[in-house]
Amino acid sequence: MDKSTFIITILSLSLFLTPRAQAQPEAQSGARKTNTPTITVIKLDISDKILKMSYEIRNDSEQDIWICEDISVDLHEFDFEAYMAEDKQTLLIRRRLDIEAVGSSPYAPPRGRYVRLRAGQSRTESLFLSLPVESRFFWASPTKPGKAYAKSLALEIGYYPGDMPGMIRGILEKAEKYRGTKPVVYPTYPSTIKDWFHSLLLFNMYNLPNKLVGHMGEEIVIPWTGQFRMGEQVSRITIDGLRIPYEEKYSLPKVSPPDLNNCTRLEIWYRPSVLDYFFPYPNERDLLSAEEVKYLQSLQKIVADNQERLKEFAHEVSEGLAGGIYTERSTARVICYRDGERLSSFTIYDDRSIVTEEEQCLRYNIGLPSLKTLTKQIQPFHLRLECADNLRNLWTLLQFLYRSRKTYPASKWCASIVRDRRADDISTEYKMRFFKCLAAGEGKCHYAMNRNCKPNSPPDMVLLFEAKAGWNQHGGPELFTFDNHDPKGGCVLLNDGTVKFIRTKQELQQLKWK
């Protein structure tokens, strides 16, 4: 670069829309509403070593928008593309899934993770790249190795407006009406849209809390569907008048994750708080009392010195891959010590990315799970959420198996879920996990079914609820237990899939049981 630091601050940039992105009619107030998320660049810094661009994605429409957050595939170790466009002038940063691939392999179809951006909400992200920018090819075809300078920077982000999960379920429900279509096993190239998803049940189970999806209802993972277009739309913004060093390579960018093997103590500073970092969404906070929310908001600094858990965390951190885009929703500033000596520090963004003191950006596809165990103050509440997730998993299976029937098999409900061949897409071992509340200790199943609830019962009637350990338990509130959790209480699942945490006998009696 001619100057040591080149800084551009942009308060507002117009969004360049693709032809498919259409604006909504103006609202009565006169404010213009659009289905398209707007991108505003907040700040662009280009130094000799680093390109950093902060930008806001805002949903000013009256419906949800699902933003493509990352793409992953076994054969590629990065989650977005960065390459010189065909004009040989524009550095293109592309994060979208619904693309006709060039030379991609059907043997390892990629997946896209989409996160919900509610109406009126925004999210701030940062692009963080070492210079010269090294090419990252996912869909595009490389041209030839070499160095160049980009005069423009373009950012493309894929999104779906509206009810994306409902749209996909509708496609799969329609596809499953056609007989004679069996799921395709790779390496055979899928021939129908249903083959890509395998089944409606597997799609639903994929998008319950697990290693792929951390927050049910707020994230969704879908496969790339080849020549079958799913209707993804694209937002694009371009910045001109730049000079960005670029190098086209065929090897992945090299990164050196922080080495925590000598660490004996961590200080972890959560911003804004432990609540915002671990429990960011309304459906998670609904299971917390007002006092619990206040307590978690007060927690900002955590000291961790359990050596076994530190080793687990050190191993997870060492698995980091080359990153480049992170969300600035919540952070954890980690300072590492050996006894009294400060060794290093780094910042975790949104539990998926790390930026080091050496200005490296690393990503973690499944986050850093051991951070929950290091932050022992959240354990009772984390176990409560896992219990609620178990009930949501069981609700999904019951809806799949019995939604068109007149009754649930109350006297054998556990066994029917495990043995029903229509749910063979999910292994028995995996299904058995849903029956156990990890806060309750030993036992094969810690839930019971309300014998009075049927598939067509009112949405607010109790369907499943916490009980002492047993199998195929069914009955009424007399089976409910407050003893599985500390603080005391228990989860109940309503017929519409809602989960509540009940703390008193009065709350229990107010529920609809018949």
Secondary structure, DSSP 8 states (H G I E B T S, - for coil): --SSEEEE--S----EE-TT--EEEE-TTS-EEESS-EEEEEEEEEESSEEEEEEEEE--SSS-EEEEEEEEBTTB--SSEEEE-TTSSEEEEEE-S----SS--TTS--EEEEEEE-TT-EEEEEEEEESSEE-B-SSS----SEEEEESEEEEEEEEEES-HHHHHHHHHHHHTTSTT-----TTS---SHHHHH--HHHHHHHTSSSSS-SSBTTEEEEE--TTS----EEEEEEE-S--EEEEE-SS---------TT--EEEEEEES-HHHHH--SHHHHTTS-HHHHHHHHH--EEEE--HHHHHHHHHHHHT-EE--EEE-S-EEEEEEEETTEEEEEEEEETTTEEEETTS-EEE-TT--THHHHHSGGGHHHHHHHHHHHHHHHHHHHHHHHHTTSS---GGGHHHHHHH-GGGTTS-HHHHHGGG--TTS-S-S--EEEETT--TTS-TTBEEEEEBSS-SS-EESGGGB-S-SSSSS-EEEEETTS-EEEE-SHHHHHHSB--
